[in-house]
Amino acid sequence: MMRAFISIVVLLSVTGMANAFVVNGYECEFLTPGTYEQSYYAGWDIKVFDDQPIWDPVLERPVNGDSSYDGFGGYSGRWLNLDFGENWADTYIVQTWTHYAPYTTQASGTPYDVRWDTDQDRWNGQYLSEGQINFHTNAVENGGSGLWYNDMDVTTPVQCKARYLWFISPSPDNNRMNEWAIVGYVVPEPATMALLAFGGMAALLRRKR
């Protein structure tokens, strides 16, 4: 009698993401890094990712998400960092979006000064500038419902250059933003990929006697 090993691993997708969607040919999800504000109160750390959208595959854009007004920002020279965790080097970003409160009007965007850093000490001066990832870059004219505006859309994903990504607010800034969304993916470690592949193949085997 020959027995086959049956794995209980469920192969959800190539990368193992349960809520994956395809953007520019890449299997993505909404990334929600940790946040830490190192400045006078601007409200970023508790509001930027507190009501994330869902992806509409027909419209090919985020929908829903934060529809109320709980704007953040409004202060220039404030610092916020996003923490992409221990696997930052395996994290890739394809799009960024900003959601604005209803009845928001601004003639032009005011992008942030964006920098990669290896730690959360903004005073040590050791950082790498980031020229593609940003938010708050568009002219905005919306009515009684909040809208998502695309800030970055690339066909070659941007790989994280360090664990922490700093955003320094511009002058002038406003407090009409409700939410940020980051579309990207994390490449699983080789051991995880092997486990997923094994689980998928094992599930196809049948017990033979």
C-alpha positions as CSV (number, residue, x, y, z in Angstrom):
1,M,0.0,0.0,0.0
2,M,1.4,3.4,-1.0
3,R,0.3,6.4,1.0
4,A,0.3,10.0,-0.2
5,F,0.9,12.9,2.1
6,I,-2.0,15.3,2.0
7,S,-1.2,18.9,3.0
8,I,-3.7,21.1,4.8
9,V,-2.2,24.2,3.3
10,V,-4.7,26.1,1.1
11,L,-3.1,27.7,-2.0
12,L,-4.9,31.0,-2.2
13,S,-2.8,32.6,-4.9
14,V,0.8,32.7,-6.3
15,T,1.8,35.0,-3.4
16,G,-0.6,33.6,-0.8
17,M,-2.7,36.8,-0.6
18,A,-6.3,36.2,0.2
19,N,-7.6,39.5,-1.2
20,A,-5.4,39.9,-4.2
21,F,-6.2,41.8,-7.4
22,V,-4.2,42.5,-10.5
23,V,-2.8,45.9,-11.3
24,N,-0.4,46.5,-14.2
25,G,0.2,42.8,-14.5
26,Y,1.1,42.3,-10.8
27,E,-0.9,40.5,-8.2
28,C,-1.4,43.2,-5.5
29,E,-3.2,44.1,-2.3
30,F,-3.7,47.2,-0.2
31,L,-0.6,47.5,2.0
32,T,-1.0,49.0,5.4
33,P,2.3,49.7,7.0
34,G,2.7,50.8,10.6
35,T,2.6,54.6,11.2
36,Y,4.6,56.8,13.6
37,E,4.3,60.6,13.8
38,Q,7.4,62.4,15.1
39,S,6.1,66.0,15.1
40,Y,3.5,68.2,16.5
41,Y,0.0,66.8,16.2
42,A,-1.2,66.5,12.6
43,G,-3.4,63.5,13.0
44,W,-1.7,61.3,10.4
45,D,-0.7,58.3,12.5
46,I,-4.3,57.3,13.4
47,K,-6.1,58.4,10.2
48,V,-4.0,57.5,7.1
49,F,-5.0,53.8,7.0
50,D,-8.0,53.6,9.4
51,D,-10.8,52.9,6.7
52,Q,-9.3,51.2,3.7
53,P,-11.1,50.8,0.4
54,I,-11.8,47.8,-1.7
55,W,-10.6,47.3,-5.3
56,D,-13.1,47.6,-8.1
57,P,-11.8,45.3,-11.0
58,V,-14.2,46.9,-13.5
59,L,-13.3,50.5,-12.8
60,E,-9.7,49.5,-11.9
61,R,-9.5,51.8,-8.9
62,P,-10.2,51.8,-5.2
63,V,-13.8,52.5,-4.1
64,N,-15.5,53.0,-0.8
65,G,-13.3,53.6,2.2
66,D,-13.5,56.7,4.3
67,S,-16.6,58.7,3.3
68,S,-16.8,60.9,6.4
69,Y,-14.7,64.0,7.1
70,D,-11.9,63.2,9.5
71,G,-9.2,65.1,7.6
72,F,-5.6,65.1,8.6
73,G,-2.7,67.3,7.7
74,G,-3.2,71.0,7.7
75,Y,0.3,71.7,9.1
76,S,3.5,72.3,7.2
77,G,6.8,70.8,8.2
78,R,5.3,67.8,10.0
79,W,6.9,64.4,9.9
80,L,5.3,61.0,9.5
81,N,7.0,57.7,8.8
82,L,5.6,54.4,7.4
83,D,7.1,51.2,8.8
84,F,7.2,48.4,6.2
85,G,8.5,45.9,8.8
86,E,11.3,43.4,8.7
87,N,10.4,42.2,5.2
88,W,10.7,45.7,3.7
89,A,13.3,44.6,1.1
90,D,10.6,42.2,-0.3
91,T,8.0,44.9,-0.6
92,Y,7.0,46.5,-3.9
93,I,4.7,49.4,-4.6
94,V,2.7,49.8,-7.8
95,Q,0.2,52.6,-7.0
96,T,-0.6,55.2,-4.4
97,W,-4.0,57.0,-3.9
98,T,-5.4,59.8,-1.8
99,H,-9.0,60.1,-0.7
100,Y,-10.4,63.5,-0.1
101,A,-13.4,64.7,2.0
102,P,-16.6,65.7,0.3
103,Y,-16.7,69.3,-1.2
104,T,-12.9,69.5,-1.5
105,T,-11.4,72.0,-4.0
106,Q,-7.8,72.6,-4.5
107,A,-6.2,74.1,-7.6
108,S,-3.1,72.0,-7.5
109,G,-1.5,69.3,-5.5
110,T,1.2,69.8,-2.8
111,P,3.4,66.7,-2.8
112,Y,5.5,65.7,0.2
113,D,9.2,65.6,0.7
114,V,9.6,61.8,0.8
115,R,12.7,60.0,2.2
116,W,13.8,56.4,3.0
117,D,15.6,55.9,6.3
118,T,17.0,52.9,8.2
119,D,15.6,54.1,11.6
120,Q,13.0,56.4,13.1
121,D,15.5,59.1,14.1
122,R,14.7,62.0,11.7
123,W,17.6,64.0,12.9
124,N,20.5,61.8,11.9
125,G,20.5,63.0,8.3
126,Q,21.1,59.5,6.8
127,Y,18.4,59.0,4.3
128,L,17.7,58.3,0.6
129,S,15.3,60.5,-1.4
130,E,12.3,58.9,-3.0
131,G,11.2,60.4,-6.3
132,Q,8.1,58.3,-7.2
133,I,6.0,57.4,-4.2
134,N,3.9,60.3,-3.0
135,F,0.4,61.5,-2.0
136,H,-1.6,64.7,-2.3
137,T,-0.4,65.4,-5.8
138,N,-3.5,66.4,-7.7
139,A,-5.8,69.2,-8.3
140,V,-9.1,68.2,-6.7
141,E,-12.7,69.1,-7.4
142,N,-15.3,66.8,-5.9
143,G,-18.9,67.1,-4.8
144,G,-20.9,65.7,-2.0
145,S,-19.0,62.4,-2.0
146,G,-15.4,61.8,-1.3
147,L,-13.2,60.7,-4.2
148,W,-10.0,58.7,-4.7
149,Y,-7.3,60.4,-6.7
150,N,-4.3,58.5,-8.2
151,D,-0.9,59.8,-7.2
152,M,1.4,57.2,-8.6
153,D,1.0,54.4,-11.2
154,V,4.0,52.5,-12.5
155,T,4.6,49.5,-14.7
156,T,7.9,48.8,-12.9
157,P,7.1,48.4,-9.2
158,V,9.1,50.5,-6.8
159,Q,11.0,48.4,-4.3
160,C,11.4,49.7,-0.8
161,K,14.9,51.0,-0.2
162,A,14.8,50.9,3.6
163,R,12.4,49.9,6.3
164,Y,11.0,53.4,7.0
165,L,9.5,55.9,4.6
166,W,9.3,59.5,5.9
167,F,6.8,62.1,4.6
168,I,7.4,65.8,5.4
169,S,4.3,67.9,4.8
170,P,4.5,70.8,2.4
171,S,3.6,74.5,2.7
172,P,0.9,75.3,2.2
173,D,-0.9,72.1,3.2
174,N,-4.6,71.4,3.9
175,N,-6.5,69.1,6.1
176,R,-9.0,67.7,3.5
177,M,-7.4,64.3,3.1
178,N,-9.3,61.4,4.6
179,E,-7.2,58.3,3.7
180,W,-4.2,57.0,1.8
181,A,-4.0,53.7,-0.1
182,I,-0.9,51.9,-1.2
183,V,-1.3,49.2,-3.8
184,G,1.6,46.7,-3.9
185,Y,2.8,43.3,-2.9
186,V,5.3,41.5,-0.7
187,V,7.3,38.7,-2.2
188,P,7.2,35.6,0.0
189,E,10.4,34.1,1.4
190,P,11.6,31.0,-0.5
191,A,10.6,28.7,2.3
192,T,7.0,30.1,2.2
193,M,6.9,29.7,-1.6
194,A,8.1,26.1,-1.3
195,L,5.4,25.4,1.3
196,L,2.7,26.9,-0.9
197,A,3.8,25.0,-3.9
198,F,4.0,21.7,-1.9
199,G,0.5,22.3,-0.5
200,G,-0.9,22.9,-4.0
201,M,0.6,19.8,-5.5
202,A,-0.2,17.6,-2.5
203,A,-3.8,18.6,-2.6
204,L,-4.0,17.1,-6.2
205,L,-2.8,13.7,-5.1
206,R,-5.2,11.0,-4.4
207,R,-4.7,8.2,-1.9
208,K,-3.6,5.0,-3.8
209,R,-3.9,1.5,-2.4
